[in-house]
Amino acid sequence: MAKEIERKFLVKKELWQPQDEGVEIAQGYLAASAERAVRVRLAGSRAYLTVKGPTKGVERLEFEYEIPASDARAMLALCERPWIEKRRHLERCGAHTWEIDCFSGDNEGLIVAEIELSSADEAFEVPPWLGEEVSADSRYLNASLMRLPFSRWRN
């Protein structure tokens, strides 16, 4: 069984600059609820179908399968709107690689960094650009950002 253990943080925009060109991602949801999410992701020339279970703390079941990009494009047309649009950058810090997502479209302005860990209490090096942890805030789940985009949040 595949388990995802992931922590999510906001990025201090004034302290972070991309270290690579990143990859453009379009992702949509065939199903999205608190119990499960079934998403299709087109990331550059590669594509994936992912099934995720409910989040418990910073853990959840995750099953991800690479699929043909042409299938992903066809499946995206079946997904709920709006799709999630973002550019993902990878940045190494200590023993871990951070995934930094710069959202566009309806989530323009949001930058989130994620780190995958082998256990919920695993220690990691904190980069200087790391901001507030939002792992427990369901608004920052991509499926939630599809339903209530960042641009529609009230401070």
N, C-alpha and C positions, 0 to 999 in steps of 0.2 A: 504494500500500500504506500502511496506517495503522500508525504506530509510536507506542507510548506510552513516554515517558521520564518516570519517576516516582520521586521519593524519598519515603520514609516515615519519620516520626519519632514518638516518644512525646510526649505533651503533659504539661507540668508543671501538674497540676490546680490547685495553689494559686495559680498565676499567670495562669490563663486563665478568662475568663468569656465565654459566647456573646454575640456582637454582633447576632445575628438569632434568629428563632424556629426556624430550621432546617426541614428537610423529613424526614419519616419515611420510612424505606426498609425494604422487605422484599425480600430477595434470596435466590434459591435456585440450585442448580447442577443442570443436566441431565447434565453430565459434568464431572469434575474430576480431572486427573492432572498430573504434572509437565510433560507435553508440551502440554496444552491444557486450557482451561476454557470451558464454555459455560454462561453464567448468564442468568437472568431477573431483572430488577429492576423493582419497582414503587416509584416515588419520588413520593410525593404522588399527583397525578392523572396523571402521565406514566409510561410504561413502556418498557423497553428489553430487547433481546436482544443479548448481547455474546459474542463469541468472542475468546479470548486465547490466544496462543502461549506457548511456554516463556520464562521470565525469563532474560535474559542480562545480568548486572550490574543495571542499573536500567532496561533496555530490554526491550520485547517487542512483538510484533505485537498489534494490537487492532482489532477490527471491531465497531462498535456501531450498532444500528439501532433507531429508535423504532418501537414496535408499539402496537396498541390495548391499553388497560389491561385490558379484558375478556379478551384473549388472555393477557396476563401472569398474571392471576389463575388462569386455567385451567392454564397451564404450571407455575405454582408448585406446584400440586397434584401434578405429576409429578416434582418435584425431590426430591433427597436431603434428609433431615432431619438436624439442625435447620436451619431457614433462618437467615440472618444478619439480625438486627434492629438497626437503628441510626438515629440522628438525625444528619443531615449539616448542618453549619454552614459558611458561606463567609465567609472573612475576608481582606480585602485587606491586603497588607504590601509596600510598595515597588511593584515592577512586576508582582507575582504575586498570584494569588488562591489561598489555601490552602483545602483541603477538610478539615474537622475532623469526624471521625466519633466520636460518643459511642455506644458499643455498649450494647445491652440484652440481655435474655434470658440465654442461657448465656454471653455475653461481657460481662455487666454489669461496669462499672468500668474497662473498657479505653477509652482515648481516644487516637486516632491522627490525626496531621496528615499530609496528602499534598500534594505540590506537583508539578505537571506542568511539565516543562522542554522547551526546544527542542533541547538537547544535554546529554549526560551531565555535562559539566563546566561548564555554565552557572552563573554566580554568581547568588546571590539574597540578599535581605535576611533576616536571621535575627530572627524575632520573639522577645521576651523569654520567652515561655512554651514555646519549643521545647526539647524534651528530647533524649534519646538517639536517634541514627539507628538504624532497624531495617530499612532497605531490603534488606539482605543476609540477614535472618533470615526464613526461609520460614514460620515459625510465625505471622507477622503477615499473611500472605496471607489474604484472606477465605475462599478455598476451604479453607485449612488450619484456620481458626477454625471452620469448619463441622464438620470431622472431629474436631478436638481443641479444644473451646472454652476460652477464657481461664479460666473458672471451674474447670477441671480441671487446670490447670498446677500444677506444684509448683515452689516458688521454689528 
